[in-house]
């Protein structure tokens, strides 16, 4: 059974938009965790972990070269900028 996966080429602007999408996602999740932890954990730790997770997710996404919903969000972000 063959899968019909769309492969696409990523430009620098699209990679920055993807990073922004993933960073926003991870930062929002981290903010919710920090809120429910009642500020027991340093917020800078969440920011650093969000940046690291966004870089990792962007690299994995770029390596897979498969179009996903994150690409649609990144494309809309590119059009706004």
PDB file as gemmi writes it, atoms N, CA and C in Angstrom:
CRYST1    1.000    1.000    1.000  90.00  90.00  90.00 P 1                      
ATOM      1  N   UNK A   1       0.832  -1.166   0.000  1.00  0.00           N  
ATOM      2  CA  UNK A   1       0.000   0.000   0.000  1.00  0.00           C  
ATOM      3  C   UNK A   1       0.886   1.242   0.000  1.00  0.00           C  
ATOM      4  N   UNK A   2       0.748   2.046  -1.031  1.00  0.00           N  
ATOM      5  CA  UNK A   2       1.552   3.257  -1.143  1.00  0.00           C  
ATOM      6  C   UNK A   2       0.847   4.426  -0.482  1.00  0.00           C  
ATOM      7  N   UNK A   3       1.647   5.262   0.127  1.00  0.00           N  
ATOM      8  CA  UNK A   3       1.083   6.475   0.701  1.00  0.00           C  
ATOM      9  C   UNK A   3       1.416   7.635  -0.217  1.00  0.00           C  
ATOM     10  N   UNK A   4       0.500   8.537  -0.318  1.00  0.00           N  
ATOM     11  CA  UNK A   4       0.675   9.697  -1.189  1.00  0.00           C  
ATOM     12  C   UNK A   4       1.119  10.879  -0.335  1.00  0.00           C  
ATOM     13  N   UNK A   5       2.406  10.957  -0.067  1.00  0.00           N  
ATOM     14  CA  UNK A   5       2.955  12.020   0.764  1.00  0.00           C  
ATOM     15  C   UNK A   5       3.508  13.114  -0.133  1.00  0.00           C  
ATOM     16  N   UNK A   6       3.152  14.339   0.182  1.00  0.00           N  
ATOM     17  CA  UNK A   6       3.655  15.455  -0.599  1.00  0.00           C  
ATOM     18  C   UNK A   6       4.996  15.893  -0.028  1.00  0.00           C  
ATOM     19  N   UNK A   7       5.983  15.975  -0.902  1.00  0.00           N  
ATOM     20  CA  UNK A   7       7.293  16.461  -0.486  1.00  0.00           C  
ATOM     21  C   UNK A   7       7.439  17.890  -0.979  1.00  0.00           C  
ATOM     22  N   UNK A   8       8.056  18.722  -0.194  1.00  0.00           N  
ATOM     23  CA  UNK A   8       8.204  20.113  -0.564  1.00  0.00           C  
ATOM     24  C   UNK A   8       9.570  20.626  -0.143  1.00  0.00           C  
ATOM     25  N   UNK A   9      10.001  21.692  -0.819  1.00  0.00           N  
ATOM     26  CA  UNK A   9      11.280  22.311  -0.532  1.00  0.00           C  
ATOM     27  C   UNK A   9      11.043  23.496   0.403  1.00  0.00           C  
ATOM     28  N   UNK A  10      11.906  23.648   1.397  1.00  0.00           N  
ATOM     29  CA  UNK A  10      11.739  24.700   2.390  1.00  0.00           C  
ATOM     30  C   UNK A  10      12.760  25.813   2.172  1.00  0.00           C  
ATOM     31  N   UNK A  11      12.263  27.043   2.132  1.00  0.00           N  
ATOM     32  CA  UNK A  11      13.136  28.208   2.053  1.00  0.00           C  
ATOM     33  C   UNK A  11      13.438  28.723   3.449  1.00  0.00           C  
ATOM     34  N   UNK A  12      14.336  29.691   3.522  1.00  0.00           N  
ATOM     35  CA  UNK A  12      14.720  30.245   4.827  1.00  0.00           C  
ATOM     36  C   UNK A  12      13.556  30.957   5.498  1.00  0.00           C  
ATOM     37  N   UNK A  13      12.758  31.663   4.713  1.00  0.00           N  
ATOM     38  CA  UNK A  13      11.618  32.373   5.276  1.00  0.00           C  
ATOM     39  C   UNK A  13      10.602  31.381   5.848  1.00  0.00           C  
ATOM     40  N   UNK A  14      10.415  30.270   5.157  1.00  0.00           N  
ATOM     41  CA  UNK A  14       9.479  29.255   5.635  1.00  0.00           C  
ATOM     42  C   UNK A  14      10.013  28.576   6.902  1.00  0.00           C  
ATOM     43  N   UNK A  15      11.313  28.357   6.968  1.00  0.00           N  
ATOM     44  CA  UNK A  15      11.905  27.766   8.170  1.00  0.00           C  
ATOM     45  C   UNK A  15      11.740  28.681   9.389  1.00  0.00           C  
ATOM     46  N   UNK A  16      11.903  29.974   9.174  1.00  0.00           N  
ATOM     47  CA  UNK A  16      11.712  30.931  10.277  1.00  0.00           C  
ATOM     48  C   UNK A  16      10.249  30.935  10.710  1.00  0.00           C  
ATOM     49  N   UNK A  17       9.350  30.870   9.741  1.00  0.00           N  
ATOM     50  CA  UNK A  17       7.919  30.828  10.080  1.00  0.00           C  
ATOM     51  C   UNK A  17       7.574  29.536  10.819  1.00  0.00           C  
ATOM     52  N   UNK A  18       8.152  28.403  10.396  1.00  0.00           N  
ATOM     53  CA  UNK A  18       7.931  27.136  11.099  1.00  0.00           C  
ATOM     54  C   UNK A  18       8.455  27.206  12.532  1.00  0.00           C  
ATOM     55  N   UNK A  19       9.651  27.773  12.694  1.00  0.00           N  
ATOM     56  CA  UNK A  19      10.220  27.934  14.035  1.00  0.00           C  
ATOM     57  C   UNK A  19       9.288  28.770  14.907  1.00  0.00           C  
ATOM     58  N   UNK A  20       8.739  29.833  14.339  1.00  0.00           N  
ATOM     59  CA  UNK A  20       7.835  30.703  15.092  1.00  0.00           C  
ATOM     60  C   UNK A  20       6.575  29.954  15.510  1.00  0.00           C  
ATOM     61  N   UNK A  21       6.043  29.134  14.619  1.00  0.00           N  
ATOM     62  CA  UNK A  21       4.848  28.343  14.940  1.00  0.00           C  
ATOM     63  C   UNK A  21       5.154  27.378  16.079  1.00  0.00           C  
ATOM     64  N   UNK A  22       6.247  26.634  15.952  1.00  0.00           N  
ATOM     65  CA  UNK A  22       6.597  25.663  16.991  1.00  0.00           C  
ATOM     66  C   UNK A  22       6.962  26.345  18.308  1.00  0.00           C  
ATOM     67  N   UNK A  23       7.670  27.473  18.248  1.00  0.00           N  
ATOM     68  CA  UNK A  23       8.047  28.191  19.462  1.00  0.00           C  
ATOM     69  C   UNK A  23       6.807  28.695  20.198  1.00  0.00           C  
ATOM     70  N   UNK A  24       5.848  29.230  19.446  1.00  0.00           N  
ATOM     71  CA  UNK A  24       4.609  29.697  20.057  1.00  0.00           C  
ATOM     72  C   UNK A  24       3.864  28.552  20.729  1.00  0.00           C  
ATOM     73  N   UNK A  25       3.836  27.409  20.069  1.00  0.00           N  
ATOM     74  CA  UNK A  25       3.170  26.237  20.633  1.00  0.00           C  
ATOM     75  C   UNK A  25       3.832  25.805  21.946  1.00  0.00           C  
ATOM     76  N   UNK A  26       5.143  25.632  21.914  1.00  0.00           N  
ATOM     77  CA  UNK A  26       5.856  25.177  23.110  1.00  0.00           C  
ATOM     78  C   UNK A  26       5.839  26.220  24.232  1.00  0.00           C  
ATOM     79  N   UNK A  27       5.927  27.493  23.879  1.00  0.00           N  
ATOM     80  CA  UNK A  27       5.905  28.534  24.897  1.00  0.00           C  
ATOM     81  C   UNK A  27       4.534  28.606  25.571  1.00  0.00           C  
ATOM     82  N   UNK A  28       3.480  28.427  24.799  1.00  0.00           N  
ATOM     83  CA  UNK A  28       2.132  28.434  25.371  1.00  0.00           C  
ATOM     84  C   UNK A  28       1.936  27.252  26.314  1.00  0.00           C  
ATOM     85  N   UNK A  29       2.371  26.088  25.892  1.00  0.00           N  
ATOM     86  CA  UNK A  29       2.268  24.917  26.764  1.00  0.00           C  
ATOM     87  C   UNK A  29       3.101  25.089  28.032  1.00  0.00           C  
ATOM     88  N   UNK A  30       4.290  25.651  27.883  1.00  0.00           N  
ATOM     89  CA  UNK A  30       5.145  25.890  29.053  1.00  0.00           C  
ATOM     90  C   UNK A  30       4.530  26.914  29.998  1.00  0.00           C  
ATOM     91  N   UNK A  31       3.885  27.933  29.439  1.00  0.00           N  
ATOM     92  CA  UNK A  31       3.246  28.943  30.291  1.00  0.00           C  
ATOM     93  C   UNK A  31       2.116  28.335  31.109  1.00  0.00           C  
ATOM     94  N   UNK A  32       1.375  27.417  30.503  1.00  0.00           N  
ATOM     95  CA  UNK A  32       0.310  26.752  31.261  1.00  0.00           C  
ATOM     96  C   UNK A  32       0.882  25.869  32.373  1.00  0.00           C  
ATOM     97  N   UNK A  33       1.966  25.169  32.078  1.00  0.00           N  
ATOM     98  CA  UNK A  33       2.607  24.339  33.103  1.00  0.00           C  
ATOM     99  C   UNK A  33       3.139  25.229  34.225  1.00  0.00           C  
ATOM    100  N   UNK A  34       3.757  26.345  33.867  1.00  0.00           N  
ATOM    101  CA  UNK A  34       4.288  27.262  34.874  1.00  0.00           C  
ATOM    102  C   UNK A  34       3.169  27.856  35.718  1.00  0.00           C  
ATOM    103  N   UNK A  35       2.056  28.168  35.114  1.00  0.00           N  
ATOM    104  CA  UNK A  35       0.919  28.723  35.853  1.00  0.00           C  
ATOM    105  C   UNK A  35       0.399  27.729  36.879  1.00  0.00           C  
ATOM    106  N   UNK A  36       0.263  26.478  36.471  1.00  0.00           N  
ATOM    107  CA  UNK A  36      -0.263  25.480  37.394  1.00  0.00           C  
ATOM    108  C   UNK A  36       0.789  24.982  38.389  1.00  0.00           C  
ATOM    109  N   UNK A  37       2.055  25.283  38.151  1.00  0.00           N  
ATOM    110  CA  UNK A  37       3.101  24.930  39.106  1.00  0.00           C  
ATOM    111  C   UNK A  37       3.266  26.017  40.172  1.00  0.00           C  
ATOM    112  N   UNK A  38       2.439  27.072  40.073  1.00  0.00           N  
ATOM    113  CA  UNK A  38       2.447  28.168  41.052  1.00  0.00           C  
ATOM    114  C   UNK A  38       3.824  28.813  41.185  1.00  0.00           C  
ATOM    115  N   UNK A  39       4.488  29.004  40.057  1.00  0.00           N  
ATOM    116  CA  UNK A  39       5.792  29.680  40.012  1.00  0.00           C  
ATOM    117  C   UNK A  39       6.852  29.015  40.875  1.00  0.00           C  
ATOM    118  N   UNK A  40       6.775  27.709  41.011  1.00  0.00           N  
ATOM    119  CA  UNK A  40       7.811  26.990  41.749  1.00  0.00           C  
ATOM    120  C   UNK A  40       9.064  26.789  40.902  1.00  0.00           C  
ATOM    121  N   UNK A  41       8.902  26.841  39.591  1.00  0.00           N  
ATOM    122  CA  UNK A  41      10.005  26.619  38.656  1.00  0.00           C  
ATOM    123  C   UNK A  41      10.341  27.956  37.995  1.00  0.00           C  
ATOM    124  N   UNK A  42      11.610  28.200  37.785  1.00  0.00           N  
ATOM    125  CA  UNK A  42      12.060  29.443  37.162  1.00  0.00           C  
ATOM    126  C   UNK A  42      11.494  29.553  35.747  1.00  0.00           C  
ATOM    127  N   UNK A  43      10.823  30.667  35.406  1.00  0.00           N  
ATOM    128  CA  UNK A  43      10.241  30.818  34.070  1.00  0.00           C  
ATOM    129  C   UNK A  43      11.277  30.818  32.941  1.00  0.00           C  
ATOM    130  N   UNK A  44      12.509  31.236  33.242  1.00  0.00           N  
ATOM    131  CA  UNK A  44      13.543  31.227  32.206  1.00  0.00           C  
ATOM    132  C   UNK A  44      13.855  29.818  31.734  1.00  0.00           C  
ATOM    133  N   UNK A  45      13.699  28.856  32.610  1.00  0.00           N  
ATOM    134  CA  UNK A  45      13.895  27.460  32.230  1.00  0.00           C  
ATOM    135  C   UNK A  45      12.891  27.064  31.159  1.00  0.00           C  
ATOM    136  N   UNK A  46      11.645  27.489  31.310  1.00  0.00           N  
ATOM    137  CA  UNK A  46      10.618  27.179  30.318  1.00  0.00           C  
ATOM    138  C   UNK A  46      10.906  27.854  28.978  1.00  0.00           C  
ATOM    139  N   UNK A  47      11.429  29.073  29.017  1.00  0.00           N  
ATOM    140  CA  UNK A  47      11.754  29.784  27.777  1.00  0.00           C  
ATOM    141  C   UNK A  47      12.890  29.078  27.040  1.00  0.00           C  
ATOM    142  N   UNK A  48      13.925  28.699  27.767  1.00  0.00           N  
ATOM    143  CA  UNK A  48      15.059  28.004  27.152  1.00  0.00           C  
ATOM    144  C   UNK A  48      14.624  26.644  26.593  1.00  0.00           C  
ATOM    145  N   UNK A  49      13.818  25.914  27.356  1.00  0.00           N  
ATOM    146  CA  UNK A  49      13.325  24.621  26.876  1.00  0.00           C  
ATOM    147  C   UNK A  49      12.403  24.786  25.678  1.00  0.00           C  
ATOM    148  N   UNK A  50      11.638  25.860  25.626  1.00  0.00           N  
ATOM    149  CA  UNK A  50      10.771  26.117  24.475  1.00  0.00           C  
ATOM    150  C   UNK A  50      11.586  26.404  23.218  1.00  0.00           C  
ATOM    151  N   UNK A  51      12.653  27.169  23.377  1.00  0.00           N  
ATOM    152  CA  UNK A  51      13.523  27.454  22.229  1.00  0.00           C  
ATOM    153  C   UNK A  51      14.182  26.170  21.735  1.00  0.00           C  
ATOM    154  N   UNK A  52      14.698  25.373  22.662  1.00  0.00           N  
ATOM    155  CA  UNK A  52      15.345  24.115  22.273  1.00  0.00           C  
ATOM    156  C   UNK A  52      14.356  23.168  21.597  1.00  0.00           C  
ATOM    157  N   UNK A  53      13.156  23.077  22.130  1.00  0.00           N  
ATOM    158  CA  UNK A  53      12.150  22.195  21.538  1.00  0.00           C  
ATOM    159  C   UNK A  53      11.719  22.696  20.166  1.00  0.00           C  
ATOM    160  N   UNK A  54      11.620  24.012  19.994  1.00  0.00           N  
ATOM    161  CA  UNK A  54      11.237  24.571  18.693  1.00  0.00           C  
ATOM    162  C   UNK A  54      12.325  24.336  17.645  1.00  0.00           C  
ATOM    163  N   UNK A  55      13.583  24.474  18.037  1.00  0.00           N  
ATOM    164  CA  UNK A  55      14.684  24.192  17.105  1.00  0.00           C  
ATOM    165  C   UNK A  55      14.665  22.727  16.705  1.00  0.00           C  
ATOM    166  N   UNK A  56      14.491  21.847  17.680  1.00  0.00           N  
ATOM    167  CA  UNK A  56      14.442  20.408  17.400  1.00  0.00           C  
ATOM    168  C   UNK A  56      13.258  20.060  16.491  1.00  0.00           C  
ATOM    169  N   UNK A  57      12.076  20.594  16.796  1.00  0.00           N  
ATOM    170  CA  UNK A  57      10.887  20.293  15.995  1.00  0.00           C  
ATOM    171  C   UNK A  57      11.021  20.829  14.574  1.00  0.00           C  
ATOM    172  N   UNK A  58      11.616  22.004  14.419  1.00  0.00           N  
ATOM    173  CA  UNK A  58      11.822  22.568  13.088  1.00  0.00           C  
ATOM    174  C   UNK A  58      12.809  21.718  12.289  1.00  0.00           C  
ATOM    175  N   UNK A  59      13.872  21.259  12.936  1.00  0.00           N  
ATOM    176  CA  UNK A  59      14.853  20.416  12.247  1.00  0.00           C  
ATOM    177  C   UNK A  59      14.244  19.081  11.820  1.00  0.00           C  
ATOM    178  N   UNK A  60      13.470  18.469  12.690  1.00  0.00           N  
ATOM    179  CA  UNK A  60      12.825  17.199  12.355  1.00  0.00           C  
ATOM    180  C   UNK A  60      11.811  17.402  11.239  1.00  0.00           C  
ATOM    181  N   UNK A  61      11.074  18.482  11.296  1.00  0.00           N  
ATOM    182  CA  UNK A  61      10.080  18.780  10.267  1.00  0.00           C  
ATOM    183  C   UNK A  61      10.756  19.024   8.912  1.00  0.00           C  
ATOM    184  N   UNK A  62      11.840  19.768   8.917  1.00  0.00           N  
ATOM    185  CA  UNK A  62      12.551  20.058   7.665  1.00  0.00           C  
ATOM    186  C   UNK A  62      13.168  18.791   7.080  1.00  0.00           C  
ATOM    187  N   UNK A  63      13.651  17.914   7.937  1.00  0.00           N  
ATOM    188  CA  UNK A  63      14.258  16.675   7.464  1.00  0.00           C  
ATOM    189  C   UNK A  63      13.230  15.720   6.876  1.00  0.00           C  
ATOM    190  N   UNK A  64      12.020  15.732   7.410  1.00  0.00           N  
ATOM    191  CA  UNK A  64      10.995  14.801   6.928  1.00  0.00           C  
ATOM    192  C   UNK A  64      10.438  15.219   5.573  1.00  0.00           C  
ATOM    193  N   UNK A  65      10.446  16.510   5.279  1.00  0.00           N  
ATOM    194  CA  UNK A  65       9.967  17.062   4.006  1.00  0.00           C  
ATOM    195  C   UNK A  65       8.549  16.628   3.664  1.00  0.00           C  
ATOM    196  N   UNK A  66       7.717  16.504   4.654  1.00  0.00           N  
ATOM    197  CA  UNK A  66       6.309  16.183   4.440  1.00  0.00           C  
ATOM    198  C   UNK A  66       5.468  17.387   4.830  1.00  0.00           C  
ATOM    199  N   UNK A  67       4.473  17.685   4.017  1.00  0.00           N  
ATOM    200  CA  UNK A  67       3.612  18.829   4.296  1.00  0.00           C  
ATOM    201  C   UNK A  67       2.626  18.466   5.393  1.00  0.00           C  
ATOM    202  N   UNK A  68       2.466  19.371   6.348  1.00  0.00           N  
ATOM    203  CA  UNK A  68       1.567  19.138   7.470  1.00  0.00           C  
ATOM    204  C   UNK A  68       0.801  20.429   7.782  1.00  0.00           C  
ATOM    205  N   UNK A  69       0.007  20.380   8.827  1.00  0.00           N  
ATOM    206  CA  UNK A  69      -0.767  21.553   9.227  1.00  0.00           C  
ATOM    207  C   UNK A  69       0.155  22.683   9.688  1.00  0.00           C  
ATOM    208  N   UNK A  70       1.312  22.358  10.215  1.00  0.00           N  
ATOM    209  CA  UNK A  70       2.270  23.394  10.620  1.00  0.00           C  
ATOM    210  C   UNK A  70       2.733  24.202   9.410  1.00  0.00           C  
ATOM    211  N   UNK A  71       2.836  23.565   8.257  1.00  0.00           N  
ATOM    212  CA  UNK A  71       3.219  24.282   7.038  1.00  0.00           C  
ATOM    213  C   UNK A  71       2.136  25.273   6.622  1.00  0.00           C  
ATOM    214  N   UNK A  72       0.892  24.894   6.795  1.00  0.00           N  
ATOM    215  CA  UNK A  72      -0.209  25.796   6.460  1.00  0.00           C  
ATOM    216  C   UNK A  72      -0.169  27.023   7.367  1.00  0.00           C  
ATOM    217  N   UNK A  73       0.038  26.809   8.658  1.00  0.00           N  
ATOM    218  CA  UNK A  73       0.146  27.934   9.594  1.00  0.00           C  
ATOM    219  C   UNK A  73       1.359  28.810   9.278  1.00  0.00           C  
ATOM    220  N   UNK A  74       2.482  28.178   8.935  1.00  0.00           N  
ATOM    221  CA  UNK A  74       3.687  28.929   8.595  1.00  0.00           C  
ATOM    222  C   UNK A  74       3.487  29.739   7.308  1.00  0.00           C  
ATOM    223  N   UNK A  75       2.779  29.163   6.350  1.00  0.00           N  
ATOM    224  CA  UNK A  75       2.517  29.874   5.101  1.00  0.00           C  
ATOM    225  C   UNK A  75       1.632  31.093   5.349  1.00  0.00           C  
ATOM    226  N   UNK A  76       0.636  30.954   6.206  1.00  0.00           N  
ATOM    227  CA  UNK A  76      -0.211  32.095   6.548  1.00  0.00           C  
ATOM    228  C   UNK A  76       0.597  33.168   7.278  1.00  0.00           C  
ATOM    229  N   UNK A  77       1.512  32.751   8.126  1.00  0.00           N  
ATOM    230  CA  UNK A  77       2.379  33.700   8.824  1.00  0.00           C  
ATOM    231  C   UNK A  77       3.291  34.418   7.836  1.00  0.00           C  
ATOM    232  N   UNK A  78       3.798  33.706   6.842  1.00  0.00           N  
ATOM    233  CA  UNK A  78       4.636  34.339   5.808  1.00  0.00           C  
ATOM    234  C   UNK A  78       3.853  35.400   5.053  1.00  0.00           C  
ATOM    235  N   UNK A  79       2.580  35.120   4.744  1.00  0.00           N  
ATOM    236  CA  UNK A  79       1.760  36.072   4.002  1.00  0.00           C  
ATOM    237  C   UNK A  79       1.495  37.329   4.819  1.00  0.00           C  
ATOM    238  N   UNK A  80       1.375  37.170   6.132  1.00  0.00           N  
ATOM    239  CA  UNK A  80       1.138  38.336   6.986  1.00  0.00           C  
ATOM    240  C   UNK A  80       2.375  39.223   7.015  1.00  0.00           C  
ATOM    241  N   UNK A  81       3.551  38.594   7.103  1.00  0.00           N  
ATOM    242  CA  UNK A  81       4.786  39.368   7.173  1.00  0.00           C  
ATOM    243  C   UNK A  81       5.194  39.778   5.791  1.00  0.00           C  
TER     244      UNK A  81                                                      
END                                                                             
